[in-house]
Amino acid sequence: MQKQRKNILFSLLFGLGIFFGWTQNYPAQVQQTFYPPYQTKLSSYATSSNELLRVYLTMTDIQVANRQVRLQLKISGNGLQAQSNHFVIDASPVYLTGGTQTILTNLDLAPYFRLENLQGISAQQYSRSLPEGQYRICWEVYDFFTNQR
């Protein structure tokens, strides 16, 4: 009976260890808003002087202060699978502090939409309007030093 209790306790602790060891906590949250008129060319987000897009970054871990992060843009839909390079030329550094929200517009994020910073899209696709359909535009936040999402 004693050995059976130990086995059950060990199994429970081992199971909890695996569960908590594999869970991942994302302390940075991202939301985005696009403003009409919606642009059909990706290049419009790189060259427009009007505010077309806002990205809201919130660090939920209040113990974090002035953490440098890098962003990655991913666009998919209607046969297109494009993403920004890991190193985006001319991108300004982004720092997040716990409990505060950072707002970036397409004016701040223009380098992410430039052809030289995108992979998975040709110059022809980039210069034309995207074909009709639904597209998913996603921003991922990575710790600048550890490269952890």
Solvent accessible surface area in square Angstrom, and as a share of the most:
residue,aa,sasa,rsa
1,M,167,0.75
2,Q,119,0.53
3,K,151,0.64
4,Q,107,0.48
5,R,153,0.56
6,K,126,0.54
7,N,82,0.42
8,I,108,0.55
9,L,100,0.50
10,F,138,0.58
11,S,69,0.45
12,L,105,0.52
13,L,105,0.52
14,F,117,0.49
15,G,35,0.34
16,L,78,0.39
17,G,44,0.43
18,I,60,0.30
19,F,115,0.48
20,F,134,0.56
21,G,58,0.56
22,W,208,0.73
23,T,71,0.41
24,Q,102,0.45
25,N,126,0.65
26,Y,101,0.38
27,P,40,0.25
28,A,22,0.17
29,Q,104,0.46
30,V,48,0.28
31,Q,123,0.55
32,Q,61,0.27
33,T,54,0.31
34,F,49,0.20
35,Y,71,0.27
36,P,90,0.57
37,P,103,0.65
38,Y,140,0.53
39,Q,57,0.25
40,T,79,0.46
41,K,81,0.34
42,L,3,0.01
43,S,25,0.16
44,S,22,0.14
45,Y,11,0.04
46,A,16,0.12
47,T,109,0.63
48,S,31,0.20
49,S,100,0.65
50,N,100,0.51
51,E,67,0.30
52,L,11,0.05
53,L,0,0.00
54,R,81,0.30
55,V,0,0.00
56,Y,42,0.16
57,L,0,0.00
58,T,34,0.20
59,M,4,0.02
60,T,65,0.38
61,D,57,0.29
62,I,141,0.71
63,Q,163,0.72
64,V,15,0.08
65,A,79,0.61
66,N,102,0.53
67,R,95,0.35
68,Q,29,0.13
69,V,7,0.04
70,R,33,0.12
71,L,2,0.01
72,Q,4,0.02
73,L,0,0.00
74,K,69,0.29
75,I,1,0.01
76,S,28,0.18
77,G,18,0.17
78,N,82,0.42
79,G,82,0.79
80,L,9,0.04
81,Q,136,0.60
82,A,4,0.03
83,Q,52,0.23
84,S,0,0.00
85,N,39,0.20
86,H,110,0.49
87,F,162,0.67
88,V,12,0.07
89,I,83,0.42
90,D,102,0.53
91,A,31,0.24
92,S,78,0.50
93,P,87,0.55
94,V,12,0.07
95,Y,103,0.39
96,L,1,0.00
97,T,54,0.31
98,G,12,0.12
99,G,55,0.52
100,T,70,0.41
101,Q,96,0.43
102,T,37,0.21
103,I,82,0.42
104,L,22,0.11
105,T,21,0.12
106,N,0,0.00
107,L,93,0.47
108,D,72,0.37
109,L,2,0.01
110,A,12,0.09
111,P,9,0.06
112,Y,11,0.04
113,F,1,0.00
114,R,72,0.26
115,L,60,0.30
116,E,95,0.43
117,N,0,0.00
118,L,13,0.07
119,Q,81,0.36
120,G,54,0.52
121,I,17,0.09
122,S,55,0.35
123,A,64,0.49
124,Q,127,0.56
125,Q,75,0.34
126,Y,25,0.10
127,S,67,0.43
128,R,142,0.52
129,S,58,0.38
130,L,33,0.16
131,P,82,0.52
132,E,168,0.75
133,G,52,0.50
134,Q,168,0.75
135,Y,56,0.21
136,R,167,0.61
137,I,36,0.18
138,C,34,0.20
139,W,13,0.05
140,E,22,0.10
141,V,15,0.08
142,Y,30,0.12
143,D,21,0.11
144,F,96,0.40
145,F,155,0.65
146,T,85,0.49
147,N,86,0.44
148,Q,112,0.50
149,R,123,0.45
